[in-house]
């Protein structure tokens, strides 16, 4: 592949630069970007995992989901989903900061852990009156796993999100 660039020099002239890719033994260009042909095979993907930060992140998630530090309260009633959401946040941020697993794996863990922990609450439709325990209980009851998975996938696979992600190919 030949790439030509033009750069303006101080004197006003134009200088051409040509970059040539190395040739293999048969005299063909070897391009790391090509995926066709015999020479275009990509090596297998190797994911490096750092065990100690992963274990620390899982322990943080377990501690928060088990409720060892007590309940979190909203509007006077305990909300276990808030504690679980904080656990997911702590787990994922630990994995992200330590780069224990690749960042794309960490990003895909967010919807998965949200569904698995049962921490997705329905959108708030309004305020409950004081003392209306049925309204408050309904407001802070998480989605069942099947409904949570459908909601998360609906948001994650939005056409705009997919268009944005496909731009990084």
C-alpha positions as CSV (number, residue, x, y, z in Angstrom):
1,X,0.0,0.0,0.0
2,X,1.4,3.4,-0.9
3,X,0.5,6.4,1.1
4,X,1.3,9.9,-0.1
5,X,1.0,13.0,2.0
6,X,1.8,16.6,1.1
7,X,3.3,18.9,3.6
8,X,4.0,22.6,3.0
9,X,7.5,23.7,3.7
10,X,8.6,27.1,5.0
11,X,9.7,28.3,1.5
12,X,6.2,27.6,0.1
13,X,7.2,24.5,-1.9
14,X,5.5,21.1,-1.5
15,X,7.3,18.0,-0.4
16,X,5.9,14.6,-1.1
17,X,6.5,11.7,1.4
18,X,5.9,8.1,0.3
19,X,5.5,5.3,2.8
20,X,5.9,1.8,1.5
21,X,4.8,-1.3,3.4
22,X,7.3,-4.2,3.5
23,X,7.1,-6.9,1.0
24,X,7.0,-10.6,1.9
25,X,9.1,-13.3,0.2
26,X,6.7,-13.6,-2.7
27,X,6.9,-9.8,-3.4
28,X,3.4,-9.1,-2.1
29,X,2.5,-6.4,0.3
30,X,1.9,-7.5,3.9
31,X,-0.8,-5.5,5.4
32,X,-1.8,-6.1,9.0
33,X,-5.3,-4.7,8.2
34,X,-6.1,-7.1,5.4
35,X,-8.3,-10.0,6.5
36,X,-8.4,-11.9,3.2
37,X,-5.9,-14.4,1.8
38,X,-3.4,-16.7,3.4
39,X,-1.3,-14.0,5.1
40,X,-4.3,-12.1,6.5
41,X,-5.2,-14.5,9.3
42,X,-5.5,-12.7,12.7
43,X,-4.0,-14.3,15.8
44,X,-6.4,-15.6,18.4
45,X,-7.7,-13.1,20.9
46,X,-6.0,-13.5,24.3
47,X,-7.7,-11.9,27.3
48,X,-5.4,-11.2,30.2
49,X,-7.1,-11.4,33.6
50,X,-5.5,-10.1,36.8
51,X,-6.9,-12.4,39.5
52,X,-6.4,-10.3,42.6
53,X,-8.4,-7.2,41.5
54,X,-11.1,-9.5,40.1
55,X,-11.5,-11.2,43.4
56,X,-11.5,-7.9,45.2
57,X,-14.3,-6.6,42.9
58,X,-16.3,-9.8,43.5
59,X,-15.9,-9.5,47.2
60,X,-17.1,-5.9,47.1
61,X,-20.2,-7.0,45.1
62,X,-21.0,-9.8,47.5
63,X,-20.6,-7.6,50.6
64,X,-23.0,-5.0,49.2
65,X,-25.5,-7.5,47.9
66,X,-25.5,-9.5,51.2
67,X,-26.2,-6.3,53.1
68,X,-23.5,-6.7,55.7
69,X,-23.4,-2.9,56.2
70,X,-27.2,-2.5,56.7
71,X,-29.9,-1.2,54.5
72,X,-30.2,2.0,52.4
73,X,-33.3,4.0,52.9
74,X,-35.4,6.1,50.6
75,X,-38.5,7.9,51.7
76,X,-38.3,6.1,55.0
77,X,-38.4,2.5,53.7
78,X,-35.4,0.2,53.0
79,X,-34.5,-0.3,49.4
80,X,-32.4,-3.4,48.8
81,X,-32.0,-2.5,45.1
82,X,-30.1,0.6,46.0
83,X,-27.6,-1.4,47.9
84,X,-27.2,-3.9,45.1
85,X,-26.8,-1.0,42.5
86,X,-24.0,0.4,44.7
87,X,-22.4,-3.0,44.7
88,X,-22.5,-3.2,40.9
89,X,-21.0,0.3,40.7
90,X,-18.2,-0.6,43.1
91,X,-17.5,-3.9,41.3
92,X,-17.4,-2.4,37.8
93,X,-15.4,0.7,38.9
94,X,-12.8,-1.5,40.6
95,X,-12.5,-3.6,37.4
96,X,-12.3,-0.5,35.3
97,X,-9.7,1.3,37.5
98,X,-7.4,-1.7,37.9
99,X,-7.9,-2.9,34.3
100,X,-8.2,-6.4,35.7
101,X,-10.1,-7.4,32.6
102,X,-10.3,-5.6,29.2
103,X,-12.5,-2.5,29.3
104,X,-15.0,-3.9,26.8
105,X,-15.6,-6.9,29.1
106,X,-16.1,-4.5,32.0
107,X,-18.6,-2.4,30.0
108,X,-20.6,-5.5,29.1
109,X,-20.7,-6.6,32.8
110,X,-22.9,-3.6,33.7
111,X,-26.1,-4.8,32.1
112,X,-25.4,-8.4,33.1
113,X,-24.7,-7.7,36.7
114,X,-27.7,-5.3,36.9
115,X,-30.0,-8.2,35.8
116,X,-28.3,-10.9,37.9
117,X,-28.4,-8.8,41.1
118,X,-32.0,-7.7,40.6
119,X,-31.1,-4.0,41.1
120,X,-33.2,-2.5,38.3
121,X,-36.1,-0.4,39.5
122,X,-39.0,0.8,37.3
123,X,-39.1,4.4,36.2
124,X,-40.7,6.7,38.8
125,X,-44.1,7.8,37.6
126,X,-44.8,10.3,40.4
127,X,-44.6,11.0,44.0
128,X,-46.4,8.9,46.6
129,X,-48.4,10.5,49.3
130,X,-47.0,10.4,52.9
131,X,-47.8,7.1,54.5
132,X,-49.0,5.3,51.4
133,X,-46.9,2.1,51.9
134,X,-48.4,0.3,48.9
135,X,-47.3,3.1,46.5
136,X,-43.8,3.3,48.2
137,X,-43.5,-0.5,48.0
138,X,-44.4,-0.6,44.3
139,X,-42.1,2.2,43.6
140,X,-39.0,0.4,45.1
141,X,-39.8,-3.1,44.0
142,X,-37.2,-4.2,41.3
143,X,-38.1,-5.7,38.0
144,X,-38.2,-9.5,37.9
145,X,-35.2,-10.9,36.0
146,X,-37.0,-11.6,32.7
147,X,-38.5,-8.1,32.6
148,X,-35.1,-6.5,33.7
149,X,-33.3,-8.3,30.9
150,X,-35.8,-7.1,28.4
151,X,-35.6,-3.5,29.6
152,X,-31.8,-3.5,29.7
153,X,-31.5,-5.1,26.3
154,X,-34.0,-2.6,24.9
155,X,-31.9,0.3,26.2
156,X,-28.5,-1.2,25.3
157,X,-29.5,-2.2,21.7
158,X,-31.1,1.1,20.9
159,X,-30.4,1.9,17.2
160,X,-28.5,5.1,18.1
161,X,-26.2,3.1,20.5
162,X,-25.5,0.4,17.9
163,X,-24.8,3.1,15.3
164,X,-22.3,4.7,17.7
165,X,-20.6,1.4,18.6
166,X,-20.4,0.4,14.9
167,X,-18.4,3.5,14.2
168,X,-15.5,2.1,16.1
169,X,-15.0,-0.9,13.9
